[in-house]
Amino acid sequence: MKLKRYFSSSNLLLYAILCIALCLSCSKKDNPNLEESNLLGRQYTAQADSLFDLGALEKAFELYLLSNQELREINDHEMITYNNLKIATIYLTIGDANSAQETIAKELYYIKEDDTSLQIYSNLVLSLSYTELLDFENAIEYAKKSLAISNDKEHQIITKNNIGYLLIENKQYKEAEEILSQVLQEYKDSINPTDLAKIYNNLGKAKYRIDKASGRDELSYALKLREKENDKYELVSSYIALSEYYSDKDANNALNYAKMAYEHIEDISSKKEKLTILEILINNSAINHPLYKKSITDYIALSNQFHVETQLSKNQFAKIRYDYDKHAKENSKLKYNLQVKDTTITKQHNTVLVLVCVLLLILLVVTIVYSKIKKKHIVEKGKQVYKTESRIAKKIHDELANDIFNTLIYTQNFNLQDPEKKEHLIKDLDAIYKKSRNIATQLNSIDTEVNFTQTLTNLFNEYTSEKTKIIITGIDNIDFSMLVKIQKITIYRILQELLVNMTKHSMATLVVFKFTKEANGISIYYKDNGIGLIYEDIKKKNGISNMESRIENIKGYIIFDRENEIGTKLSIYIPYRYV
């Protein structure tokens, strides 16, 4: 019967936890100039360390959390990291490797590269957590990282032995033999008997798994050292190793060593180790042997008890963590609310001052910018304003002033009670309104955003009358979205100028606009059947000059057919790109 080996790493784990806890304790730095929160936080840590060493893990766990709460007030990340690494060790001790990994992962960012003690410790804890999860490849990787940054001889010996153990568990027996032999070659004379026995025991395991005939001498020597030290805990490890060695060579010897391990099982306090021993006894005993049945019974009972205790322990520590996190969150929320309240009061007191300062600053910036722009463009702007005002005044004078004056004279000279006279007045007023609307339309802003095709169509409709018919072709095939806003405004103003000139000078009854999509732009062809426009005369009145100036600004052109004898013909081209 083969059982899953849940606890094959327990011996390694217990031994390594003691070593790394000692290593980490030595890494703490004393500082006499501490703030009150820092001092209280470190006092909690010192108390927690003492309880940790005494095995009072639950109380130590609580104190490490309380220490973190104080240390966060002054952002002492170094001590918080230390506390959390000890918390991770506690998680490992109670068999919660996942929580240990999660805790360590959060601290890796804060561990400085030159802080070798914390670097070594974090890598060892990760190695042990992966060992507990039976992920031996990652366990080996982090153990090697710890080894690479350590200069301490004792740590080198312990870590290399642990790597050898992990390589055996990962079935890399040759690599295990090499590293364990290397340790003996380098440090044999300076290794204490306890560690020396561990190394020989692991080396014997590696050898007999490479070659069934090898390894006995190393295993026997390890047993001899342990008998001399009278280390009952480690004696069990030797008995198990020798029982495995003889399992396929000498059944009696295998059984004898298994019995010896079983006889010493009560000397071991760790239920993990007891389960490991019982598992090996089951795997190496004959099914009909009394020891097999006894081991099965004890294994089942102890396994159930262990799992219940482990789960209860995990639940208890989870509750402690939950209560702490809840309390910390409530404290944080309370502090935040107080800070918000204080901040709000302060803001209310300073709002007026801040607003005044901001407004003054904005005013100063605007004044400086405006002054520079004004100095730079004052001449051009003056000319532009004068030109615009003159054009508006001329339009109003030419198109409205005379009509309004004549209408006023008409109202004074004729009896408006006469229906015919009244109707005549209404027509005159309607004509004045239409002219006013046309002028307003010419001066208003142009909608270029939504549907420019419709904007142009509306323009054409305004100049369509009973006397003048306007035909538009191809406009729906033009993608005006290819043009920027200034190009659309230019097209609108040029067409508007053409329509005004057509109305005032051409006397046309039929007007044609043909829109054509070109490879790199748009062409617009214009033709009417009026009396024609005299180029030089119109240009003197700024109509053509305005059109030519506008079109040149967007890198387009306008061509008048001066040889045309009937009506007016011209072509306009606007490129998609003009910058």
Buried (B, 14 or more C-beta within 10 A) or exposed (E): EEBEBBBBBBBBBBBBBEBBBEBBBEBBEEEEEBEEBBBBBBBBBBBBBEBBEEEBBEBBBBBBBBBBBBBBBEEBBBBBBBBBBBBBBBBBBBBBBEBBBEBBEEBEEEBEEEBBBBBBBBBBBBBBBBBBBBBBEBBBBBBBBBBEEBEBEBBBBBBBBBBBBBBBBBEBBEBBBEBBBEBBEBBEEEBEEEBBBBBBBBBBBBBBBBEEEBBBEBBBBBBEBBEEBEBEBBBBBBBBBBBBBBBEEEBEBBBBBBBBBBEBBEEBEBBBBBBBBBBBBBBBBEEEBEBBEBBBEBBEEBBEEBBEEBEEBBEEBEEBBEEBEEEBEEEEEEEEEEEEEEEEEEEEEEEEEEEEEEEEEEEEEEEEEEEEEEEEEEEEEEEEEEEEEEBEEEBBEEBBEEBBEEBEEBEEEBEEEEEEBEEBBEEBEEEBEEBBEBBEBBEEEBEBEEEBBEBBBEBBEBBBEEEBEBEBEBBEEBEBEBBBEEBBBBBBBBBBBBBBBBBEBBBBEEBBBBBBEEEEBBBBBBBBBBEBBEBEEBBEEBBBEBBBEBBEEBBBEBEBBEEEEEBBBBBBBBBBEBE
